[in-house]
Amino acid sequence: MTTMQQPASVTGAVDSERITGYARAINEALAEELRRDERVFLMGQDIGRLGGVFGLTKGLLEEFGTERVRDTAINETFIVGGAAGAALGGMVPVVELQFADFLFTAADEIFHKLAKWRYMHGGQFTLPVVVRLPSGVVGGAGAEHSQSLETIAMHVPGLKVAVPATPADAKGLLKSAVRDPDPVLFFEHKGLYRVKGPVPESPDFVVPFGSARVARPGQDLTIVATGLMVGRAVEAAERLAAEGIDVEVIDPRTLVPLDIESIVASVEKTHRLMVVHEAARTAGFGAEIAAQVQERAFFALDAPVWRVGGSDIPLPQDPTLEQAAIPSADDIVTAAHALAAV
């Protein structure tokens, strides 16, 4: 079981912290927001009786009852469409789709209704909906249950996109998402559910959107990574440090809004940039970050921006092949050697 570091930037009165699992941190964030605001309610398949497919909502039905923790049928269109309607009526829905891949089943509701209706109606209302999306590879779930789809969400204006990599960020970003007047797609990585790390205990603790975290400071090369890849990038950086290559690892924490200023500031210090993501390399969010950095800091770069991403293939179901299809710490080390030599 891995332990991750606390994020460097938080708001709220942080008096103490304790070691908490990523999954537990999500559960606590939901419970605290349900207690804080009576408009908040949860909806999704088996989230009450069973606690959801991954058990993250266990215990909430007993405390808050069936009006606020609502089991649904296997119908993503209804889950997200119902949430949109509830938000229009003044509620604050937090819905769970069992796998991030199922956002395509509710694509009209997510990419048309949630993303566009506030704009199309002249700002007459808000749509404070959080869609929780268990994302990424874990244990051979197969090609239709293992994708990282953050870039697709980035491409549709009107949606905010959160990608927490630590238990503290899972809790703090989810609380910020619930309080946001705009729809948020919350990509929580399935492979991180059992990871533990320090989490502030204060119910006022939140992590603001658009504020990147320096997961590891460095001077020679910047790596930008999200989700599961943050831990692998830090592992690679520690190995590279023993060879005299000092790597800075930046975790954006949210892709919309994107804290490009922090990324640019790091590149202006290190003069080299690598972006690492689990999603397929082609047209991944690494390409967008690379483009923005070269637009803003071209003359600070001593080498081309490198992208290390997943293979451009449907994800295998075999767990060993599955891991071979996404970047490993070894892959990051190898790429860093090559980039540092340019």
N, C-alpha and C positions, 0 to 999 in steps of 0.2 A: 504494500500500500504506500503510495507516494505522499509526501507532504509538500505543499506549495506555499510560497510566501504571501503575506498580506499585501494588498495593493498599496501603493505609495500615496494615493490621493483619495481622501474621503471627506464627507461632510457630516455634520451631526456631532453630538456629544458622545465621544468614545471614551468611556471610563475604564473598561476592562475588556478582555477578549479571552476566548477559550478555543481549544482545538475542536473543530467541527467538520463533518463530511460535507462534500459538495451537495449531495442529495438532501441531507438534513438541513443545510443552509437554505435551500429552495423551499423546503417545507416550512421552516421558521419564517421566512419572508412572507409566504402566503398567509400564515396564521396571524402575523403581526398586522398585515394590511387588512385582513378581515376584521380584526378587532378595532382597528383605527377608523375605518370608514364603513358604515352600514350599507353603502351602495355597492361595495365590492362583493362579487360572488364568483364561484368557480363552476365550470361546466366542461364535461368531457366523458369519454367512454370509460366506465368502471372506476371513475376517480373517487367515488364515495365508498362503495362496498369493498372494493379491492385496493383502493389507493392508487389506481392507475396501473398501467402495464409494468412500470418500474417501481411502483410503491411510493412515489414521492408525495402523495397526498394522504397517506395513512394518518388516521387520527383526527382529521379535520371534520369529517362527517359527524363524529361523536360530539365535538365541541360546538359546531355551528349549524347542524341540522340540514335537512334535505332541501330547504329553500335556498340555502347559500352554497351548498356543495351538491351539484346536480349531476346525476348520472344520465348519460344520453345513449341513444342507439349508435350503431356503427354508421355514422352519417356526418362526414366532415362538412359537407355543404350546409347542413342544418346547424352544426355546432358554431361555425364562424358566422353564417348568416343570422342565426339567432342572437349571437353576440352583438353584431352590428345593430340589429333592431333594439336590443336592450340598451345599448349605449345611446342611441337616439332618444330613448325614453328616460335617460338620466341615470342609468346604472353604469357600473364599472366592471365589465366582465373580464375574467382571466380564463382563457380556454386552453385545453391541452389536446393537441393532436398526438396520437401515440408515437408516430415517427415523423420527422421533418419532411420526409418524402411525400407525405399525404397532403402537403400544402397544395399540390397540383390538383387534388380532388376538389379542393375548395378555392381554386384559383380565381374564379370570378368574384367570390366574396372577398378575398384578400386583396387582389390586385386592382379590382374595379371599385367595389363598394368601400372597403376600409380606406384604401389609398386615396380615392378621388372624391368622395362625396362631400367632405367638408369644403373643398375647393369649388366643386360644381354648384354648391348651394350658397356660395358667397360668404362662407364662414358663419352661417346662422347657428351652427351647432358644432360640437366636438365629437370625436369618436375615440374615447379612451378605452381601447380594447388591447389586451395583451394576448398574443398567441404563442403559447409555449411549444417549442419544436425540438424534441430530442433528436440530436444530430450526430452524424459521423459514424465511424466503424466501431464495432464492438462484438467480438465473439462469433463472427460469421453469420450475420443477419441477412446477408444477400444483397443483390444489386438494387432492389426496390425499397430497402429499409436502412440504407447505410450512407446515403449521400450527404455532402456538405453543400448547401444550396444558398449560402449567404449572398453570393454575388447576384443571383436572380432577384433577391429581395432588394439589393442596393440599386438595381436598374430601374425600379419603379418609384418615381417621386411620390411622396406622401406617406411613406413607411419609414419608421426608425428601426435600426437593426442592432441588436446587442449580442455579443459573443463572449460570455464570461469564461475565464480560464482558471479561476481559483474559487474556493468556497466563499471567501469574502466578497469577491466580485459577483458571484452567483446570487448572493443575498442582496448586496447593495444595489446592483443594477436592476434586479427584479423589483425591488421596492420603488426605485425611481421610475421603472416602466409603468407600474400600477398607478403612480401619481401623475403620469404624463397625459396631457389632453389629446395626444395623437396616438394612432395605432402603432404598436411595437411588436416586431417579430423577435422572439427571444430564443436564440439558438443555444440550447444547453447541451453540452457534449455527453453522450452516453458513456463514453470511455472515461469520463472524469467523475462519475457519480460516487465512486468509492474513495476518491482522493480526499485527504484531510489537510486542514491548514487553519491558521488563526483567523477567527471571525469576531469582530466587535460585538459585544452583547447588547449595546444600547438599541432600543427600538427606534431611535431617531437616526441610526446609521443608514446612510444611503451613499451610493457612488454615482456622481453626476455623469450624464451622457456627454460625449465629446471630450473626454479627458483621458488621454493615454497614460499608461503606467510604464515606468522603467523597471522591467523585471530583473535586469542586470546591467549595471553601468559598464561602459567600456570606451576605448579610444580609437581602435583601429578599423572597426567594421560595424555597421548597424544591421541587425536582423529584425525585421518586423514579422511577428507571428501572432496567430490567434488560437484560441481553444486548446486542443490537445497538443498542438505544435509549439505552444509557448514553453511547456516543460521540456520538450525535446530540444528546442533551441537553447534553453538555459543549460541543459546537460551537455550539448555540443560546445557551448561557449566555455564551460568549465574545463573540458578536455583541451580545447584550443589554447586556453590560458597557460596550460602547462608547456605549450610549445612557443609561447611568446606572442600569440595573437589575441589581443584584448577586444572581445566582442561586446557590444552593447545590444541588449534585447529589449525591444519596444513592443508592448501589448496594447493595441489601440482600444480594446475593451468594447467600443462601439464602432461599427463601420459607417453607420448613419446616425448621428453626425460623426464625421471622421476628424480626429485631431491631427490634421496634416501638419500643423505648425510644429508640434513636438517631433514628428518624424523628420521634417526638414531641419530642425535645429540639431538633431542627432547626426544627420548626414553632413551638415556643415562642419561638424566636429570630426567625424570619422572619415569622410570623403568616399565611402563605399557603402552600398546598400544591397541587401538581399531580402527578398520577401518570401516567406514560407507559409504555405497553406495546404490543408488536407485535400481540398477540392481539386478536381482535374486542373492541370496547369493551364490549358488553353482557355482564355477568356476568364480566368479567375480574378479575384479582387487584387491579386498581386500586380496585374497589368495596369489597373487603375491607379494604384499607388505609385508604380513606376512612372506612369505618365505625369502624374501631378508633381512628383519630385523633380523630374527633368524640366518641367515647365517653370518651377519655382527656384530650383537650385542647380541648374545645369552646370554652371562653372565651378561648383563645389565638388562635383563628381570627378574622381580620378580614374573611374572605370565604369563600364556599362552596368546598369541595374540588373541583378540576377534574380531569376524566379525559380524557386524549388517548389514543385507542386505534385499532386497525385498524378498517377498515370491516366492517360486519356483512354480509359477502358471502362466498361461496366464493372463494378466492384465484384470480385470473386466472393463466393460463399465460404470457401475453405479458409479458416482463420489464419493460416500461415501465408497463403497467397494474398489474403486481404491486407495483411500488414506490409507485404512486399509492394503493394500498389500505392501506398502512401509514404510520405517522407519519414525516414528514421533519423535518429541522431547521427548515425554513421553517414547518411546521405548529406546531412547538413555540414558535417565536418569536412567531407570531401569537397563540397561546393565552396566552402569558406577557404580551403587551401587554394583552390583555383582562383577565386576572386581576389584573395590577398596577393597573389602573385602577378596579377595584371598590372 
